[in-house]
Amino acid sequence: MEKSALKHKKQVSISDILSFLTHDSLDLYKKRGTSAPIRNVVRFREAQKNAPYKKGVVFVSSSKEDLSCGRGYVVTSYETLEEKYKTISHWTPNTYRGGTYYDFKNRIIKGHTRDNLKQINVIGMDIDTKDVDLYGFYIGCEELGLPRPNLLLATPRGYQVFFVLSTPFYITKNHDYKSLRIAERISLNMRKALCEYAPVDVNCVPFGFYRIPKEENVLDFYPVPVETNELMTWSREYEKKNMFRVIYSNNSNEQNLIGTDWYQTLIRSEHIDSGHTAASRNNALLTLSLANYVSGRNMEEAYDELDQFNSNLSKPLSKQEFERTLKSAYSGKYKGVKRSYVEQLLELWTEGNVKFTGREGWYKFKKPREERTRSHYNEREEDVINYLKVNTSETNPYLEGSLKLLAETFGMAVSTLKEVLKQSKNLVKRTIGRGRNAVTQIAARSILFHHIIELKQLKNQKAQFIFQDVLQADSSRFVNSIDHENLVSPYYGNSSPPKARSS
């Protein structure tokens, strides 16, 4: 984004966010005591006569203490929300049919119950700790096939995240509140999936009270709602995958290969000999050893059974060769058995009435890095990110120096560093100056993400504009969208970016 576009981009107001979250499901004006022009109120009332849905209410509370005691207010209009949101701490972003009070004098609210919900507008979740990688949470959404969160709020103890539905779930008594049950299942599936990336509270009430957005707690706002139908499809697919794991395997990384017919048939074969390509004694022992390894059997148990197998062979392997082959299988270099080897062994050394069963596509792991002369680019990228995590911070997220000095700092050739930066989706680079005097700055995208959060908490409004660009794969777009000189606050300006230094 160019600087000129940045300057003209409209600042989103809290009123805009509140309306977006609730899908315009409240009255625009107060029913009594409105300060709006009468003609506007009359025009609005007339338009509502033909509206397909009646307006609802939200419940609000002034503090956590009041909420715990059941004290609050029933709010029917955006006019009231706009007037009062600064004095409110909690609210219900999902709309109810109506509300009243158990005790009007003490403001003990009544009606914020599951069966009184009018519509589900948002799916929210709690993260009850500040010790969380929020960038990892956003990337987790992407990896899971979930949409980008629409709202991120800071709370005293952590964060709250919200996904705004493009089409709300309208709640009715029909079919035993089916739409509500669907929304609850989607919410639960999302929280269960995302708890792998952040400490999301899986057991929280999905459609209850949350912190209300304010200027000081909004860290990110993205005004493109989540497609409700796509979210329903995602939830169904998630349940199918989860059900498969529960029914068919207690550990997705293990298979019970030692219980298969082909394993039991092969281990009873006594005439396996040497000199057969991919079907010799060594291949048979390696295949049987890998079956034990993949099945989660410890090496001592496998040794006892396979030593008996080797002893039964008409021409057994030497003890040294036997132990070398077994250790190779348990070294972690292989991910599992190879189907073609099993089929050749069965064809050559058995009667041929047993077939291979198990996963296909098992392959040999890449060699450990210390055994290779050249590292993969993703490993080089990991080296750079690990160095940046130690030597940069959310205050100063960039490491700077000449490209040559940076390459020496990371222990790689300049050409390798250039290729790593070209391929990486997790690093950003900016260059200051030209020619021999040019200075290169490199940052980890995750650290920049938290840098922007800190800027936002310092009420730097421009941080709101660039928040979404840090998630873009094109780092140049993100870097070019930042007016670095004006973005950094005086607090951050007190120290310069750390310098690269050759090892």
Residue pairs with C-beta under 8 A, 6 or more apart in sequence:
1 9
1 465
1 466
1 469
1 477
1 480
1 481
2 480
3 483
6 462
6 465
6 466
6 481
6 483
9 465
11 461
11 464
12 221
12 223
12 464
14 82
14 85
14 213
14 214
14 215
14 218
15 78
15 81
15 82
16 223
17 151
17 213
17 218
17 221
18 78
18 81
18 82
18 85
18 212
18 213
19 78
20 150
20 164
20 223
20 225
21 93
21 121
21 122
21 150
21 151
21 162
21 164
21 213
22 58
22 93
22 95
22 121
23 95
23 119
23 121
23 168
25 53
25 55
25 56
25 95
25 118
25 119
25 121
25 168
26 55
26 56
26 57
26 58
26 75
26 76
26 77
26 78
26 81
26 95
27 44
27 48
27 55
27 76
27 77
27 78
27 79
28 36
28 44
28 77
28 78
28 79
29 36
29 40
29 41
29 44
29 77
29 79
30 76
30 77
30 79
30 80
31 76
31 77
34 41
34 77
34 79
35 79
36 79
48 55
53 119
53 170
55 76
56 95
56 96
56 97
56 98
56 118
56 119
57 74
57 75
57 76
57 95
57 96
57 97
57 98
57 99
57 111
58 75
58 81
58 91
58 92
58 93
58 94
58 95
58 96
59 72
59 73
59 74
59 75
59 91
59 92
59 96
59 99
59 109
59 111
59 112
59 209
60 72
60 73
60 75
60 81
60 84
60 88
60 90
60 91
60 92
60 212
61 67
61 71
61 72
61 73
61 88
61 89
61 90
61 91
61 109
61 209
62 71
62 72
62 87
62 88
62 89
63 89
64 89
64 90
66 72
66 89
67 89
67 90
67 209
69 108
70 102
70 108
70 109
71 106
71 107
71 108
71 109
72 90
72 107
72 109
73 84
73 107
73 109
74 98
74 99
74 100
74 101
74 109
74 111
75 81
75 84
75 91
85 212
85 213
85 214
86 214
88 212
89 211
89 212
90 209
90 210
90 211
90 212
91 209
91 210
91 212
92 112
92 207
92 208
92 209
92 210
93 121
93 122
93 124
93 162
93 210
94 117
94 119
94 120
94 121
94 122
94 207
95 117
95 118
95 119
95 121
96 111
96 112
96 116
96 117
96 118
97 111
97 116
97 117
97 118
98 111
98 116
99 109
99 110
99 111
99 112
99 116
100 109
100 110
100 111
101 107
101 108
101 109
101 110
102 108
102 109
102 110
112 208
112 209
114 180
114 207
115 177
117 171
117 180
117 207
118 170
118 171
119 168
119 169
119 170
119 171
120 165
120 168
120 169
120 171
120 179
120 180
120 183
120 207
121 164
121 165
121 168
122 150
122 151
122 162
122 163
122 164
122 165
123 162
123 163
123 165
123 183
123 186
123 187
123 190
123 206
123 226
124 160
124 161
124 162
124 163
124 206
124 210
125 160
125 161
125 162
125 187
125 190
125 191
125 194
125 200
125 201
125 204
126 155
126 158
126 159
126 160
126 200
126 201
126 204
127 137
127 158
127 159
127 160
127 161
127 198
127 199
127 200
127 201
128 157
128 158
128 199
128 201
129 157
129 158
129 199
130 157
130 158
130 159
132 158
132 159
132 198
132 199
133 197
133 198
133 446
134 152
134 159
134 198
134 449
134 450
134 453
135 445
135 446
135 449
135 450
135 470
136 197
136 198
136 446
137 161
137 194
137 197
137 198
138 148
138 149
138 449
138 471
139 197
139 471
140 146
140 194
140 196
140 197
140 198
141 147
141 148
141 149
141 194
142 148
142 471
144 193
144 194
144 234
145 234
146 163
146 190
146 193
146 194
146 231
146 234
147 163
147 226
147 227
147 230
147 231
148 222
148 224
148 468
148 471
149 161
149 162
149 163
149 220
149 222
150 162
150 163
150 164
150 221
150 222
150 223
150 224
150 225
150 226
151 161
151 162
151 164
151 213
151 218
151 220
151 221
151 222
152 159
152 160
152 161
152 162
152 218
152 219
152 220
152 221
153 159
153 160
153 161
153 162
153 210
153 211
153 213
153 217
153 218
153 219
154 217
154 219
154 457
155 211
155 217
159 219
160 210
160 211
162 210
163 190
163 226
163 231
164 225
164 226
165 225
165 226
165 228
165 231
166 225
166 226
166 227
166 228
167 228
167 229
168 228
169 179
169 180
169 182
169 183
169 228
170 179
171 177
171 179
171 180
172 179
182 232
183 206
183 207
184 206
184 207
185 235
185 239
186 231
186 232
186 235
187 206
187 207
188 202
188 206
189 234
189 235
189 238
189 239
189 242
190 235
191 200
191 201
191 202
191 204
191 206
192 202
192 242
193 238
194 200
195 202
211 217
215 459
216 457
216 459
218 456
218 464
219 453
219 456
219 457
219 467
220 456
220 464
220 467
220 468
221 464
222 468
245 252
249 255
251 296
254 294
254 295
254 296
255 294
255 295
255 336
255 358
255 359
256 295
257 263
257 291
257 292
257 294
257 295
257 337
257 358
258 291
258 292
258 295
258 297
259 295
260 291
260 357
260 358
261 354
261 357
262 342
262 346
262 354
262 355
262 356
262 357
263 288
263 291
265 346
265 350
265 354
266 284
266 287
266 288
266 342
266 345
266 346
266 349
266 350
267 288
267 305
267 306
267 309
269 284
269 349
269 350
270 312
270 313
270 314
271 313
271 314
271 349
272 279
272 280
272 281
272 284
272 313
272 345
272 349
273 280
273 281
273 314
273 315
274 280
274 281
274 282
274 315
276 348
278 340
278 341
278 344
279 341
279 344
279 345
279 347
279 348
279 349
281 313
281 315
281 316
281 317
282 317
282 321
282 325
283 341
283 345
284 345
284 349
285 306
285 309
285 310
285 317
285 322
285 325
285 326
286 325
286 328
286 329
287 337
287 338
287 341
287 342
287 345
288 306
288 309
289 302
289 306
289 325
289 326
289 328
289 329
289 330
290 329
290 334
290 336
290 337
290 362
291 337
292 301
292 302
292 305
292 306
292 329
293 302
293 329
293 330
293 334
293 336
294 336
294 337
299 326
299 330
302 326
302 330
303 326
306 322
306 326
307 322
310 316
310 317
310 322
316 322
317 325
328 334
332 365
333 364
333 365
333 367
334 362
334 363
334 364
334 365
335 362
335 363
335 364
335 365
336 358
336 359
336 362
337 358
337 362
338 362
338 363
339 356
339 358
339 360
339 361
339 362
342 356
343 355
343 356
346 352
346 354
346 355
346 356
366 372
366 376
369 375
369 379
375 383
377 416
377 419
377 420
377 423
380 410
380 412
380 416
380 417
380 420
381 420
381 423
381 424
381 426
381 427
383 410
383 411
383 412
384 410
384 417
384 420
384 424
384 427
384 442
384 444
385 426
385 427
385 444
385 446
387 399
387 409
387 410
388 399
388 442
388 443
388 444
388 447
389 444
389 447
391 399
391 498
392 398
392 399
392 443
392 444
392 447
392 497
392 498
393 447
394 447
394 450
394 451
394 453
394 454
395 451
395 454
395 492
395 495
396 492
396 495
396 496
396 497
396 498
397 443
397 444
397 447
397 448
397 451
397 497
398 430
398 441
398 442
398 443
398 497
398 498
399 406
399 409
399 441
399 442
399 443
399 497
399 498
399 499
399 500
400 432
400 439
400 440
400 441
400 442
400 497
400 498
400 499
400 500
401 409
401 439
401 440
401 499
401 500
401 501
402 438
402 439
402 440
402 500
403 414
403 417
403 418
403 438
403 440
404 414
405 500
405 501
405 502
406 417
406 440
406 442
406 500
407 413
407 414
407 416
407 417
408 500
408 502
408 503
409 500
409 501
409 502
409 503
410 417
411 503
412 420
420 427
421 427
421 429
421 442
424 475
425 445
425 473
425 475
426 444
426 445
426 446
427 442
427 443
427 444
427 445
427 475
428 442
428 443
428 445
428 448
428 475
428 478
428 479
429 440
429 441
429 442
429 475
429 479
430 440
430 441
430 479
430 484
431 438
431 439
431 440
431 441
432 438
432 439
432 440
432 441
433 439
441 497
445 470
445 475
445 478
448 470
448 478
449 470
449 471
452 463
452 466
452 467
452 470
453 463
455 462
455 463
455 487
455 488
455 489
455 492
456 463
456 464
456 467
458 489
458 491
460 487
460 489
462 483
462 486
462 487
463 487
465 481
466 478
466 481
466 482
466 487
469 477
469 478
469 481
470 478
472 478
